[in-house]
Amino acid sequence: MGMWASLDALWEMPAEKRIFGAVLLFSWTVYLWETFLAQRQRRIYKTTTHVPPELGQIMDSETFEKSRLYQLDKSTFSFWSGLYSETEGTLILLFGGIPYLWRLSGRFCGYAGFGPEYEITQSLVFLLLATLFSALTGLPWSLYNTFVIEEKHGFNQQTLGFFMKDAIKKFVVTQCILLPVSSLLLYIIKIGGDYFFIYAWLFTLVVSLVLVTIYADYIAPLFDKFTPLPEGKLKEEIEVMAKSIDFPLTKVYVVEVCFKCQTTVEWSTLSSSATSCVVVRGSAPMIALHWSLSTSDGLPLRSSSSRLSSPLQTS
């Protein structure tokens, strides 16, 4: 009886509170499920201490152990950073962080002479402040990941000054893309009428295609240097593989990351652990390889394998 009474009380709550509670419940459910899967993977890292028979001919024990220890440290870091992120998001929702930031954006607009009718301008200020807050709260975690974990395993060659310069550059480039696109999207929503969602969807589709097209030519070179992969065995094998699957490959590049840093710019979901990525520029598909994967004669570096992937990943 008590349970049904509690359910009735919940159902009688205002709709906005029920939605708020459902959002929090869904968020924590997803987080806990992902944490469970991550801890399941971590147990494999801890218990598998010898090279699996399937990898015996392509990986030695030393490389395997280095990869295992690296993945253990990364999984510990991911657990704590994920817990912090989820807790931060929950506290922001519970204590009204988003409405407060919106009001703060309105005050800034008022100081500049923009009234409440300039909602697009206020929205852009809101986005700027939100991304700035996210960058500042995420900075300690990035610093720890780069200068503690990566350096412990010998994968970081950045200086603090170079790291900060790169972080500022990424933030500025993000704002240069985010703010104009967001302003146009908000304007479309404002004038779109009953079918604004169709126009908004078409706009985001076009923007996505444009960004994919120009990324390799205009955005990625701001962070990394692209040079053609020299002739050699590696390039020949890549071309043979591309031909075998009818992939219209035109160019193969090596990503040289400013010569001071071994972490590549993030290619969508790929991170510094990426081995390669495929970029389609109009009708000219290309492959970009992390520079530490190859030598000057185009041969792969075996020693990079422990840094770039884990042989213990499960499906």
Contacts in CASP RR format, 6 or more apart in sequence:
PFRMAT RR
TARGET T0000
AUTHOR 0000-0000-0000
METHOD contacts of the structure
MODEL  1
MGMWASLDALWEMPAEKRIFGAVLLFSWTVYLWETFLAQRQRRIYKTTTH
VPPELGQIMDSETFEKSRLYQLDKSTFSFWSGLYSETEGTLILLFGGIPY
LWRLSGRFCGYAGFGPEYEITQSLVFLLLATLFSALTGLPWSLYNTFVIE
EKHGFNQQTLGFFMKDAIKKFVVTQCILLPVSSLLLYIIKIGGDYFFIYA
WLFTLVVSLVLVTIYADYIAPLFDKFTPLPEGKLKEEIEVMAKSIDFPLT
KVYVVEVCFKCQTTVEWSTLSSSATSCVVVRGSAPMIALHWSLSTSDGLP
LRSSSSRLSSPLQTS
10 18 0 8 1.000
11 18 0 8 1.000
20 93 0 8 1.000
23 93 0 8 1.000
24 90 0 8 1.000
24 93 0 8 1.000
27 86 0 8 1.000
27 89 0 8 1.000
27 90 0 8 1.000
28 86 0 8 1.000
28 90 0 8 1.000
31 82 0 8 1.000
31 86 0 8 1.000
35 79 0 8 1.000
35 82 0 8 1.000
35 83 0 8 1.000
38 75 0 8 1.000
38 78 0 8 1.000
38 79 0 8 1.000
39 79 0 8 1.000
40 314 0 8 1.000
41 75 0 8 1.000
41 312 0 8 1.000
41 313 0 8 1.000
41 314 0 8 1.000
42 72 0 8 1.000
42 75 0 8 1.000
42 76 0 8 1.000
44 312 0 8 1.000
44 314 0 8 1.000
45 68 0 8 1.000
45 71 0 8 1.000
45 72 0 8 1.000
45 75 0 8 1.000
45 310 0 8 1.000
45 312 0 8 1.000
46 72 0 8 1.000
48 68 0 8 1.000
48 312 0 8 1.000
49 65 0 8 1.000
49 68 0 8 1.000
50 61 0 8 1.000
50 64 0 8 1.000
51 59 0 8 1.000
51 60 0 8 1.000
51 61 0 8 1.000
51 64 0 8 1.000
51 311 0 8 1.000
52 311 0 8 1.000
55 64 0 8 1.000
55 311 0 8 1.000
59 305 0 8 1.000
59 311 0 8 1.000
63 302 0 8 1.000
63 303 0 8 1.000
63 305 0 8 1.000
63 306 0 8 1.000
64 306 0 8 1.000
64 311 0 8 1.000
66 153 0 8 1.000
66 306 0 8 1.000
67 305 0 8 1.000
67 306 0 8 1.000
67 307 0 8 1.000
67 309 0 8 1.000
67 310 0 8 1.000
67 311 0 8 1.000
67 312 0 8 1.000
68 310 0 8 1.000
68 312 0 8 1.000
69 153 0 8 1.000
70 153 0 8 1.000
70 306 0 8 1.000
70 307 0 8 1.000
70 310 0 8 1.000
71 310 0 8 1.000
71 312 0 8 1.000
73 149 0 8 1.000
73 152 0 8 1.000
73 153 0 8 1.000
74 149 0 8 1.000
77 141 0 8 1.000
77 144 0 8 1.000
77 145 0 8 1.000
77 149 0 8 1.000
81 141 0 8 1.000
81 145 0 8 1.000
84 141 0 8 1.000
88 137 0 8 1.000
92 98 0 8 1.000
101 126 0 8 1.000
101 129 0 8 1.000
101 130 0 8 1.000
101 133 0 8 1.000
102 122 0 8 1.000
102 126 0 8 1.000
104 129 0 8 1.000
105 122 0 8 1.000
105 123 0 8 1.000
105 125 0 8 1.000
105 126 0 8 1.000
105 129 0 8 1.000
106 114 0 8 1.000
106 115 0 8 1.000
106 116 0 8 1.000
106 122 0 8 1.000
106 125 0 8 1.000
108 125 0 8 1.000
109 115 0 8 1.000
109 118 0 8 1.000
109 121 0 8 1.000
109 122 0 8 1.000
109 125 0 8 1.000
114 121 0 8 1.000
114 122 0 8 1.000
116 122 0 8 1.000
119 186 0 8 1.000
119 190 0 8 1.000
120 183 0 8 1.000
120 186 0 8 1.000
120 187 0 8 1.000
120 190 0 8 1.000
123 182 0 8 1.000
123 183 0 8 1.000
123 186 0 8 1.000
124 179 0 8 1.000
124 182 0 8 1.000
124 183 0 8 1.000
127 178 0 8 1.000
127 179 0 8 1.000
127 182 0 8 1.000
128 175 0 8 1.000
128 179 0 8 1.000
131 171 0 8 1.000
131 174 0 8 1.000
131 175 0 8 1.000
131 178 0 8 1.000
132 171 0 8 1.000
135 167 0 8 1.000
135 171 0 8 1.000
139 167 0 8 1.000
142 163 0 8 1.000
142 167 0 8 1.000
143 163 0 8 1.000
146 156 0 8 1.000
146 158 0 8 1.000
146 163 0 8 1.000
146 263 0 8 1.000
147 156 0 8 1.000
147 158 0 8 1.000
147 160 0 8 1.000
147 163 0 8 1.000
150 156 0 8 1.000
150 263 0 8 1.000
150 272 0 8 1.000
153 307 0 8 1.000
155 262 0 8 1.000
155 263 0 8 1.000
155 272 0 8 1.000
155 307 0 8 1.000
156 261 0 8 1.000
156 262 0 8 1.000
156 263 0 8 1.000
157 260 0 8 1.000
157 261 0 8 1.000
157 262 0 8 1.000
158 166 0 8 1.000
158 260 0 8 1.000
158 261 0 8 1.000
158 263 0 8 1.000
159 260 0 8 1.000
162 258 0 8 1.000
162 260 0 8 1.000
162 261 0 8 1.000
166 223 0 8 1.000
166 261 0 8 1.000
169 222 0 8 1.000
169 223 0 8 1.000
170 223 0 8 1.000
173 219 0 8 1.000
173 222 0 8 1.000
177 211 0 8 1.000
181 207 0 8 1.000
184 203 0 8 1.000
185 200 0 8 1.000
185 203 0 8 1.000
185 204 0 8 1.000
188 196 0 8 1.000
188 199 0 8 1.000
188 200 0 8 1.000
188 203 0 8 1.000
189 196 0 8 1.000
189 200 0 8 1.000
190 196 0 8 1.000
192 199 0 8 1.000
211 219 0 8 1.000
212 280 0 8 1.000
213 280 0 8 1.000
213 281 0 8 1.000
213 282 0 8 1.000
215 279 0 8 1.000
216 226 0 8 1.000
216 279 0 8 1.000
216 281 0 8 1.000
216 286 0 8 1.000
216 288 0 8 1.000
217 281 0 8 1.000
220 226 0 8 1.000
220 265 0 8 1.000
220 267 0 8 1.000
220 288 0 8 1.000
223 257 0 8 1.000
223 258 0 8 1.000
223 265 0 8 1.000
224 255 0 8 1.000
224 256 0 8 1.000
224 257 0 8 1.000
224 258 0 8 1.000
224 264 0 8 1.000
224 265 0 8 1.000
225 255 0 8 1.000
225 256 0 8 1.000
225 257 0 8 1.000
225 258 0 8 1.000
225 259 0 8 1.000
226 253 0 8 1.000
226 254 0 8 1.000
226 255 0 8 1.000
226 256 0 8 1.000
226 288 0 8 1.000
227 253 0 8 1.000
227 254 0 8 1.000
227 256 0 8 1.000
228 251 0 8 1.000
228 252 0 8 1.000
228 253 0 8 1.000
228 254 0 8 1.000
229 235 0 8 1.000
229 238 0 8 1.000
229 252 0 8 1.000
229 253 0 8 1.000
229 254 0 8 1.000
229 289 0 8 1.000
229 294 0 8 1.000
229 298 0 8 1.000
230 296 0 8 1.000
230 297 0 8 1.000
230 298 0 8 1.000
231 298 0 8 1.000
232 297 0 8 1.000
232 298 0 8 1.000
232 299 0 8 1.000
233 298 0 8 1.000
233 299 0 8 1.000
234 294 0 8 1.000
234 298 0 8 1.000
234 299 0 8 1.000
234 300 0 8 1.000
235 252 0 8 1.000
235 298 0 8 1.000
238 249 0 8 1.000
238 252 0 8 1.000
238 287 0 8 1.000
239 249 0 8 1.000
239 252 0 8 1.000
242 248 0 8 1.000
242 249 0 8 1.000
242 287 0 8 1.000
243 249 0 8 1.000
247 285 0 8 1.000
248 283 0 8 1.000
248 285 0 8 1.000
249 285 0 8 1.000
249 286 0 8 1.000
249 287 0 8 1.000
250 284 0 8 1.000
250 285 0 8 1.000
250 286 0 8 1.000
251 284 0 8 1.000
251 286 0 8 1.000
251 287 0 8 1.000
252 286 0 8 1.000
252 287 0 8 1.000
252 288 0 8 1.000
252 289 0 8 1.000
253 286 0 8 1.000
253 287 0 8 1.000
253 288 0 8 1.000
253 289 0 8 1.000
254 288 0 8 1.000
254 289 0 8 1.000
254 290 0 8 1.000
254 291 0 8 1.000
254 294 0 8 1.000
255 264 0 8 1.000
255 265 0 8 1.000
255 288 0 8 1.000
255 289 0 8 1.000
255 290 0 8 1.000
255 291 0 8 1.000
256 291 0 8 1.000
257 263 0 8 1.000
257 264 0 8 1.000
257 265 0 8 1.000
257 291 0 8 1.000
262 272 0 8 1.000
262 291 0 8 1.000
262 292 0 8 1.000
263 271 0 8 1.000
263 272 0 8 1.000
264 270 0 8 1.000
264 271 0 8 1.000
264 272 0 8 1.000
264 274 0 8 1.000
264 290 0 8 1.000
266 272 0 8 1.000
267 274 0 8 1.000
267 277 0 8 1.000
267 279 0 8 1.000
267 288 0 8 1.000
268 277 0 8 1.000
270 277 0 8 1.000
273 307 0 8 1.000
273 308 0 8 1.000
273 309 0 8 1.000
274 290 0 8 1.000
274 308 0 8 1.000
275 289 0 8 1.000
275 290 0 8 1.000
275 293 0 8 1.000
275 308 0 8 1.000
275 309 0 8 1.000
276 287 0 8 1.000
276 288 0 8 1.000
276 289 0 8 1.000
276 290 0 8 1.000
276 293 0 8 1.000
277 287 0 8 1.000
277 288 0 8 1.000
278 285 0 8 1.000
278 286 0 8 1.000
278 287 0 8 1.000
278 288 0 8 1.000
279 285 0 8 1.000
279 286 0 8 1.000
279 287 0 8 1.000
279 288 0 8 1.000
280 286 0 8 1.000
290 304 0 8 1.000
290 308 0 8 1.000
292 301 0 8 1.000
292 304 0 8 1.000
292 307 0 8 1.000
293 300 0 8 1.000
293 301 0 8 1.000
293 304 0 8 1.000
293 308 0 8 1.000
294 300 0 8 1.000
294 301 0 8 1.000
295 301 0 8 1.000
END
